Amino acid sequence: MKHYKLALVVLLSIVTLVSCQKESIDEEINTRTNFKQNNSEQDDLKTVTHQYDYYGEKFKITYQYNTKTNEMVNIEGDKKAARNIIANGSENLAFLYEYKNDQSLDVFNVKIFDSREGLLRYMQPNKKANTMKNNDCVDRESYGHADYLFYDGTQLSGQLLYHGSNKDEYAIQYLYGANDRISSLTAQTILNNVTLEVVIHEHSCYTGISHTFTQPSNMGAMHIRDLRNLTLSGWWIFSTSWDNQISSFEGDVY
């Protein structure tokens, strides 16, 4: 009887030990899995900073979004100024980016104007007289040495058929099959010592909010690789990026 009880105690001890080891292993596996998931979630996050200048009033917003879900995760900075100037400002706000051709760019210096006309007046000393001269609802083009390419995906992937080749000025009042589908774009030229300019518009006929990008040609092609980095409208938590929002386009070399 004693031997039976001793055997039972040993058996229970072994079962308990195995069970504890299994729980320890399971816990370790769960910890590793959670760590990998957390790392994966961190890898999916993109942080972008916009440094704004609105007629001398300067403010900064840094926001973070999930690149897989496009959900806003965190916002920091002068939210009051962003709300008053961007969210509650003119319906025809014009943003000017002196674009730097850097694939990993996450800091943008942006000038804000109440209208496209105000932006053009600011840029006039550096622009030829007939460049982007009006907002007439017509397509415009002149042959030259520039190409404008549009992509369905970010990072210049999935090139759309809608593009302009061997142009200088190239303006499309409505994008037809590419309307509200563009996620990245490129402007490039073989010319030296000129300025590349791209203007994207929220609505057809070159209306609504616009974003203007300029870059010297000696910096190479101007690649706008991810339109999710650029906020179109709305308060930041509920903001809309330029991804899949372009309805008309202007490009020029001068």
PAPA-753036 format. One line per 2 residues: their letters; for each residue x, y, z of C-alpha. Coordinates in nm, 2 decimals. Example, Ala and Ser with C-alpha at 12.3 -4.5 7.8 and 13.67 -1.06 7.14 Angstrom:
PAPA-753036
AS	1.23,-0.45,0.78  1.37,-0.11,0.71
END
This chain:
PAPA-753036
MK	0.00,0.00,0.00  0.29,0.23,0.09
HY	0.45,0.15,-0.24  0.13,0.23,-0.42
KL	0.10,0.57,-0.25  0.46,0.65,-0.32
AL	0.41,0.57,-0.69  0.10,0.79,-0.70
VV	0.29,1.08,-0.55  0.57,1.04,-0.80
LL	0.33,1.02,-1.09  0.14,1.34,-0.98
SI	0.47,1.52,-0.94  0.58,1.43,-1.29
VT	0.24,1.54,-1.43  0.26,1.87,-1.24
LV	0.62,1.93,-1.36  0.53,1.86,-1.72
SC	0.22,2.08,-1.70  0.43,2.37,-1.55
QK	0.69,2.33,-1.82  0.42,2.33,-2.09
ES	0.27,2.65,-1.94  0.61,2.81,-1.93
ID	0.67,2.71,-2.30  0.33,2.84,-2.40
EE	0.39,3.17,-2.22  0.73,3.21,-2.39
IN	0.57,3.14,-2.73  0.29,3.39,-2.66
TR	0.55,3.65,-2.55  0.75,3.60,-2.86
TN	0.44,3.61,-3.08  0.32,3.93,-2.92
FK	0.67,4.08,-2.95  0.67,4.00,-3.32
QN	0.32,4.14,-3.37  0.42,4.46,-3.18
NS	0.73,4.49,-3.40  0.52,4.43,-3.71
EQ	0.27,4.70,-3.60  0.56,4.94,-3.54
DD	0.70,4.86,-3.89  0.36,4.96,-4.04
LK	0.36,5.30,-3.89  0.47,5.61,-4.08
TV	0.55,5.95,-3.92  0.53,6.27,-4.12
TH	0.59,6.63,-4.02  0.45,6.93,-4.20
QY	0.61,7.27,-4.12  0.36,7.53,-4.24
DY	0.40,7.90,-4.32  0.07,8.08,-4.37
YG	0.15,8.45,-4.46  0.42,8.45,-4.19
EK	0.23,8.25,-3.93  0.43,7.94,-3.88
FK	0.31,7.61,-3.72  0.40,7.25,-3.73
IT	0.20,6.93,-3.72  0.34,6.58,-3.69
YQ	0.11,6.29,-3.76  0.15,5.91,-3.76
YN	-0.06,5.67,-3.97  -0.07,5.29,-4.03
TK	0.05,5.23,-4.39  -0.16,4.91,-4.42
TN	-0.49,5.04,-4.29  -0.43,5.41,-4.36
EM	-0.57,5.49,-4.01  -0.44,5.79,-3.82
VN	-0.27,5.67,-3.50  -0.13,5.99,-3.34
IE	-0.12,6.36,-3.39  0.10,6.62,-3.23
GD	0.17,6.99,-3.28  -0.03,7.31,-3.32
KK	-0.37,7.16,-3.38  -0.55,7.49,-3.32
AA	-0.37,7.66,-3.61  -0.42,7.36,-3.83
RN	-0.79,7.35,-3.76  -0.84,7.73,-3.81
II	-0.63,7.76,-4.12  -0.66,7.43,-4.30
AN	-0.98,7.26,-4.18  -1.18,7.58,-4.16
GS	-1.00,7.78,-4.42  -1.07,7.86,-4.78
EN	-1.22,7.59,-5.00  -0.95,7.68,-5.26
LA	-0.64,7.66,-5.04  -0.31,7.63,-5.23
FL	-0.01,7.46,-5.08  0.34,7.51,-5.21
YE	0.61,7.24,-5.15  0.97,7.30,-5.25
YK	1.01,6.93,-5.30  1.32,6.74,-5.22
ND	1.37,6.42,-5.41  1.42,6.18,-5.13
QS	1.24,5.84,-5.11  1.24,5.85,-4.73
LD	1.13,6.21,-4.69  0.92,6.26,-4.39
VF	0.95,6.64,-4.32  0.78,6.88,-4.56
NV	0.82,7.26,-4.56  0.49,7.40,-4.69
KI	0.36,7.75,-4.77  -0.01,7.80,-4.76
FD	-0.21,8.05,-4.97  -0.58,8.13,-4.97
SR	-0.60,8.06,-5.34  -0.41,7.94,-5.64
EG	-0.40,8.30,-5.77  -0.22,8.41,-5.45
LL	0.03,8.13,-5.49  0.10,8.24,-5.85
RY	0.15,8.60,-5.75  0.41,8.48,-5.49
MQ	0.59,8.26,-5.76  0.56,8.51,-6.05
PN	0.92,8.64,-6.03  1.04,8.28,-6.10
KK	0.79,8.19,-6.36  0.76,8.26,-6.73
AN	0.46,8.47,-6.82  0.25,8.21,-7.00
TM	0.30,7.93,-6.74  -0.02,7.81,-6.57
KN	-0.18,8.12,-6.69  -0.54,8.05,-6.61
ND	-0.79,7.79,-6.49  -0.99,7.75,-6.81
CV	-1.15,7.41,-6.82  -0.94,7.29,-7.12
DR	-0.65,7.05,-7.17  -0.32,7.23,-7.25
ES	0.01,7.10,-7.38  0.32,7.21,-7.55
YG	0.59,6.97,-7.69  0.92,6.97,-7.52
HA	1.15,6.75,-7.31  0.95,6.64,-7.00
DY	0.76,6.33,-6.91  0.47,6.31,-6.65
LF	0.39,5.97,-6.52  0.10,5.86,-6.30
YD	0.08,5.55,-6.08  -0.21,5.35,-5.93
GT	0.00,5.24,-5.63  0.24,5.41,-5.39
QL	0.62,5.40,-5.45  0.57,5.45,-5.83
SG	0.40,5.11,-5.88  0.13,5.02,-6.12
QL	0.18,5.28,-6.39  -0.15,5.41,-6.54
LY	-0.19,5.45,-6.91  -0.27,5.82,-6.86
HG	0.06,6.01,-6.89  0.22,6.28,-7.10
SN	0.55,6.23,-7.29  0.78,6.48,-7.46
KD	0.60,6.78,-7.32  0.69,7.10,-7.14
EY	0.35,7.22,-7.03  0.10,6.95,-6.98
AI	-0.24,7.02,-6.82  -0.54,6.78,-6.80
QY	-0.87,6.92,-6.69  -1.02,6.58,-6.60
LY	-0.83,6.25,-6.56  -1.10,6.02,-6.70
GA	-0.98,5.66,-6.63  -0.72,5.78,-6.39
ND	-0.96,6.01,-6.19  -0.94,5.95,-5.81
RI	-0.69,5.66,-5.87  -0.35,5.82,-5.85
SS	-0.13,5.73,-5.55  0.21,5.85,-5.67
LT	0.36,6.04,-5.97  0.68,6.15,-6.14
AQ	0.79,6.45,-6.34  1.13,6.43,-6.52
TI	1.32,6.61,-6.79  1.65,6.59,-6.97
LN	1.70,6.96,-6.95  1.95,7.12,-6.71
NV	1.91,7.43,-6.50  1.53,7.45,-6.52
TL	1.25,7.40,-6.26  1.01,7.11,-6.27
EV	0.66,7.20,-6.15  0.36,6.98,-6.08
VI	0.02,7.10,-5.96  -0.25,6.85,-5.84
HE	-0.61,6.96,-5.80  -0.89,6.82,-5.59
HS	-1.16,6.88,-5.85  -1.18,6.88,-6.23
CY	-1.12,7.20,-6.43  -0.82,7.29,-6.20
TG	-1.05,7.38,-5.90  -1.07,7.30,-5.53
IS	-0.77,7.26,-5.31  -0.44,7.24,-5.49
HT	-0.08,7.13,-5.41  0.21,7.27,-5.61
FT	0.55,7.09,-5.61  0.87,7.25,-5.75
QP	1.21,7.11,-5.78  1.53,7.21,-5.97
SN	1.60,6.97,-6.26  1.96,6.92,-6.14
MG	1.82,6.72,-5.85  1.69,6.47,-6.09
AM	1.34,6.35,-6.15  1.07,6.47,-5.91
HI	0.92,6.16,-5.75  0.61,6.21,-5.54
RD	0.61,5.85,-5.41  0.32,5.84,-5.16
LR	0.03,6.08,-5.17  -0.08,5.95,-4.83
NL	0.19,6.17,-4.68  0.00,6.48,-4.80
TL	-0.32,6.59,-4.62  -0.59,6.72,-4.85
SG	-0.85,6.85,-4.61  -1.04,6.80,-4.28
WW	-0.94,6.80,-3.92  -0.64,6.57,-3.86
IF	-0.81,6.27,-3.69  -1.06,6.26,-3.97
ST	-0.84,6.40,-4.24  -0.83,6.29,-4.60
SW	-0.50,6.25,-4.78  -0.43,6.31,-5.15
DN	-0.43,5.94,-5.21  -0.68,5.86,-5.48
QI	-0.82,6.21,-5.48  -0.67,6.39,-5.78
SS	-0.91,6.50,-6.05  -0.70,6.74,-6.26
FE	-0.34,6.80,-6.31  -0.09,7.06,-6.44
GD	0.28,7.02,-6.51  0.54,7.25,-6.65
VY	0.92,7.31,-6.70  1.05,7.66,-6.69
END
